Amino acid sequence: MKDIAIITSYFPPETGAASNRIFHLAHGLKQMDYKVQVLTPLPNYPTGQIFDGYRGRFKHISNEDGLTINRLWIYASNSKNKALRLLAMLSYSFSLVWFFMWNTLPKTVIVQSPPLLVAFTCMLFLRSKKRKLILNVSDLWPIAGLELGVFKKNWSYRLLERIEAFNYRNADLALGQSEEILTHITSISPTVPQFLYRNYPDFEPPKLQGNLIEKKKLTIVYAGLLGIAQGIYKLCQNIDYNNIELHIYGSGAEQSKIERFIPENKSLPIYYHGQVGRAELHKVLLQYDLAIIPLLNRIYGSVPSKIFEYARLGLPMLYFGGGEGETVIKEFKLGWIAEAANYDALNEVISSIEVGMITNDFRREIQQSAVSHFNFNEQLRHLKEVL
C-alpha cells in the first residue's frame, strides 16, 4: 500500500465544490489501495467561524472511513478585509510549517491551489528530490482575482505572479481542471508534466422515472456559493420573471443582500431556501426544470464543477459564465448557454425555453452523456498511472 498526503484548505464537514472535489479524490485514492492522509484547517468555511466541536483546539486528528484527517489551527475569517483574509491564509501556512517540522510526510504529496500562498508554503518547504509534489490547480490565481476586480496590476499583483510561477516550476506534476489552466501553466513552465483532472462527481445517478409535474412557469434553480464571483444578487435584479420562478440554495457573502431583496420585492417569484446538505440537495434539485450556472464575469480557466454534477443528476442547465464551460455544455448537449454578463441575452434565451421542452427523455439523455463521458473512476485510474 502506497502512502500519499493531500494538503487542502477545504474539506468536509465544510461544504462547496472545493471540499467535495478533494473529498472524492481522497476516497477514490483510498479505494485504489493508497494510504491517504489529509492536512486541512479546522473547518470554518463558508461562515468564517470554526465549527462547533472543533473550537478551542490547536489541532484535531481523526480517522474517517479509513482516511487520516489532520485538522490544523487557522485564524478563521471570511471578512472582505484583505488584511484579515491574508492573516487567515498565513495562519494556516504557519500551522502547516509547524506540522512539517514535527511529522514525516509521504514521498507523494498532492497540494491544492488556490489559495496561492498556502500552495507556495507547501512547494517551498516540501521540495526534495526524494519527494513527488503534485500541484492540483482548480483556479488560476492571481488572474482570476484580476478579472473579478479583487486585484489591480501593481507590485502586490506582480509578487503573486512570481509566487504562482514558483509553484508551477517546483511541481513534479500539475493537475488542471480545464484545458485553459493547463495552457496557462505551459506558458509559464513548459516542461512540467500535466494531467487534465476534471471535477467529476462520484455518486450513483438517480433513476429518472415517472412524468414530470406539469407547471405553468419554468422553475429555475441556483444552488451553491452566494459569492461575488457568482453574482446571484445581480441576477435577482436583472432576470426577467415573466415566465419563471427563481429558487436559490446556498450561503455566502451576498446572502444578506438576497435575503433583503426578496421581501423588498414581494411581487417577484424568488424563493430562498437556505443551505442544505449535498445528499438532500440532490433530491431537491430533481423537482426543478433547469439549473442556472452564472459567473458575474468570464473567468479564464474556470469550468464550474456543477456542470458535471448536474449532468449526472440529469438536470438541464443554463450556463451563463463564458469560457470553457460553454464548450462543455455545447459538446455534450447539456442545455443552453447565454453570453456571459449579458442579461439581455440571458433573458432572450430564457424566453425561448418552454416548460414542455424539459422532458424525462431529455433528462435521461443528459444523464447518459454524463455517465459515459464524465467517469470519475476511469479518470482516477488514468491519474494513478502518472502518480
N, C-alpha and C positions, 0 to 999 in steps of 0.2 A: 504494500500500500504506500503510495507516494504522498508526502506531505505538501500542502500548499496553504498559503495565507492570502486573505483578501483584506485590503485596507480601504475602508469606505467611510464617508461622512453620513451615510443614511442606511438604516437597516430596521426591519420590524422590531418592536411594535410601531415604529413610525410608518406613516402612510405615504403614498405617492409613487410615481413612476420609478424614481431612482432607487427607493427602498425595495420595491418589488423586483426590479431588474437584478439587483445584487443577491436578493434572497433566492431567486430561481437559479442564478449562476452557482451559488454556494451549494444548494441542494442537488443540482444537476451533477456537479463535480463529485459530491459525496456518493451519488448513485453509480458513478463510474470508478469507484474504489479509491478515491482520494480521501486522505485525512485532512479535513478542512478546518482551519481556524479563522475567525473573523475579528478584525480590530475595527471598532466603531465607537463614536461618542455615546455617553449616556443619552438615552432617547429624549429628544426635545423638539423635533420638527413636526408640524409647522408652527406650533404655538410659541416657540422660543422660551419655553419653560421645561425644566426637567420633569419627566412624567412621574406620577405617583408610584411609589415602590422603589424608585431609584434616587430620590433626593437625599442629600446629606452624605453621599458616597463619593470617594475618590475614584473607585473603580468597581466594577461588578463582573464577575466571571461566572458563566453558566454553560451547561451542556444542553443544547436544544435540538432534539431529534438527530443526535449524532454530530452536531456542529459545536465546536468550542467557541463561544462568543465572549470576547474581551471588550467590555464597555468601559471607556476611559473618560476621565473628567473633562468637562468643557465649560467655558463661561457661555451659557446659553443665551441667545438673543435673536430675535427676528426684527430688530429695530431697523428703521430706514436710515439711521445714522451710520455713515460709512465707518467711522472710528470704532463704533461698537461691533459692527459686523466683522471688521478686521480683527478686533480683540478676540472675538469668538473663534475665528479661524486660527489665530496664533495660539490661543489656549489649547486647542486640540492638537496643534502641531507640537507644542511643548509636551503634552501628555504622550504623544507618540514617541518623541525622542527619549523620554524617560523610560518608556516601555522597551525601546530598542536597547537601551543601556543594560537592562537587567534581565532580558529574556532572549533566548535564541530563536530566531525565525527560520522557517524552512528555506530550502535553496530556491524555491519558486514562489514569487510574490506578485499578486495582481494588485495594482494601485489604481483606484478610481480617480478620474479627473473630469470635471472640476469637483471641488474647489482647487484652484490653481496652486495656492500657497501650501495646502496640505499635500498635494501631489509632489510639489517641489521638495518639501521636507523629507518625504519618503525617498525620492530619487537621489537626494543629496546624501542622506545618512545610510542608505542601504546599498550604495554602489559597491560592487565586489565582483571580481572575475569568477568567483565560485557561485554567485547567485544570479538567477534569471529574473529580471524585472520586467513585468508586463504592464504597460500603461493602457488602461481601459478608458478611452476618450468618448464621452457621451455628448458633450457640447464643446464648442470652440470658444475658449476664453483667452484673451480679452476681446476678441472680435464681437462675440455675442453682446457683451456689455456695451460696446461702442454702438452697435445697431439698436440697442434698447435705450440708449441715451444715458446709461449709467456712468460711462467713462467719456472723457474728452482726450483728444490726442495731445497729451502733454508728457512731462517727464515720468509721471507715475505709470502712464499707459505704456511708454517705451520700456519701463522696468518690467512690467508684466509680460511684454513681448519677449524680453530676454529670459524670463523665468520659463515661459512656455517653450521656447527653443531649447533651453537646458533640459527640460523634461523629455522632450522628444529625442534628443541626441543621446540621452543616457538610458533609453529604453532598449531592451533586447527584443521586444516585440510590441507593436502598437495595435490595439484593437480599436476600431472605429465603428460607430453605429450608422454611419452613412458614407456613401462614396465621396461626398464633398469633404467630409472630415479627413478621409484617407488622402485625398488630393492635396489638401492643405498641409498635412503632415509631411508629405513627399516634397512639397515646395520648400520646407524648412530643413528636413533631414531625409535626403533622398535614399539613404542606404538602410534605414531601419526597416526590418521585415514588418509586414502588415497583414491584418486579417479583418475582413468585414464581419462584424459581430452585431447583427440586428437585435433589437429588443423584443424578441419573440416571447410570448407568454407560454406558460406551461400549466394548462388546466384542461379538464375534459370538456369538450364543446357541448353545450346543451342541445337536447333534441328539440327541434322546432316542429311542433305538432299542432293540429287544430287550426281553426281560422282566426285571423286577427280580429280584434274588436273594431267594428266599424265606427269611425269618428268623422265628425264634420270638419274638424280642423286638423292640420298637420301638427303632431306633437314632437317638438324638438327638444333634445336634452343635452345639457353640458354637464360633465362630471369630471372633477379634478381640482387642480390648484387654482384658487382665485387670486392670481398674482398679477403683477404689472404686465408681464410678457404676454399673458393670455388675453388681456383686455376685455374681460367679461362685463365690467361696468359700462364701458363704451358700447359694447354690443347691445346691452339692455337699452341704451339711449337711442341707438340707430337702426335697430332691426324693425322691419315692417310687420306689425302684429295682425294685419287684416285677416289672414287665414291660418294663423299658427297659435300654438301655446308654447311658451318657453319655460322649461323646467331646469333648475340648477341644483347641483350637488357639489359639496366641497367646502374648503375653507382656505383662508389666505389673506393677503394684505388688503384686498378690495372687498372683503366680506362685509365690513361695516357700511361701506358705501352702498352696496347692493341691498343690504337689509333696510337702509333708509330710503332708497329709491323706490322700493316696491310699495310701501304704504303711501308714499307721496304721489304714486301713480296708480291708484287703485283700479282704474278702468282698464289697465293693461293686463293681459293674461300671463303674468310672470309668477312663478312659484319657486320659492327657495326652500329646499328640503334638508338643509344642513349636511353634515358629513356622516356617511355610513361606511361600514366595513366592506372590504373588497368582495367577499363572498355574497353578502347581501346585495351589494351594488349590481353584481352580475345578474341577479334575479330581477332586480328593479328595472334595469335598463331594457329588458326584453319587452316591456309594456309600451315603449315609445317607438315612434315611426323612424326617427332619424337622430343621429348624434352629430352635433356640430363640434368641429375641432378648429378653434381660431387661434391665431397669433396676432398680436397688435401690429407687429412688423415682421416682414420676412427675415428669418434668422439663418444665416449661412451655416450649413452643416446640420441643421435641426430636422429630424424626422420623428415626430411625436410617437411614442410607443403605444399610445391609444389606438393608432391605426391598426396595429397587429392584434391588439386585444379585442377591439370591437369587431373586427373581421371574424375572429374565432367565435364570437358570440352570434354572428350572423346579423349584425346591426349595421344597416346602411349609414354612410357618413356624408356629411357636407364639410369639405375641407376648405378652410379659409386662412391659409397660412403661407402659401407660396413655397418655392424651392423644391427640394427632392421629394417632399411629402406629396406634392401634386403628381409627380411621376408615378409613385407607388399606387395612388388612388386610380389613376388612368390605366396603368398597365394591368392591374388585376381586377378592374371594373368593380370597385368597392363603393361607388356612389357618385357624388357630384363635387365639383370644385368651383370656387369663386375667387376672383383676383384678390390677392392679399391687400388688406387695408382699404378696399374699395366697397363701401357699404351699399352704393347704388347697384353695383354688380352683384353683391350678395343678395339683395332683395329681389333682383331680377331672376336670379337662379331659384330662389325660394318660391317665387310666384309661378315658376314653370313646373314645380313638383306637385303632383296631385296625390291625395291620400291613396287612391286606388293603385298607384304605381308601386307602393310598398307591400308586395305580396309575400307570402311564405316561400313561394318558389324563388323569388328574388333573394330573400334572406338565405335560403339554402345554397344558392349559387355562390354567394359571398362567403359563407362558412366553408364550403367545399374548397374554394380557392385558397382560403387561409390554411386549411388542414394540409393541402397539397404543397403549398409554397412557403409557408411560414412555420416550418417544423423545428421546434426548439431542440429536440433530442438529436436530430440529424445534424443541425448546426453545431451542437456541443461535441458530437463525435468528431467532426472535422477540426474543431478547436483543439481537442485532445491530441490530435496528431501533430500540432505545432507547439504545444506547451513544453 
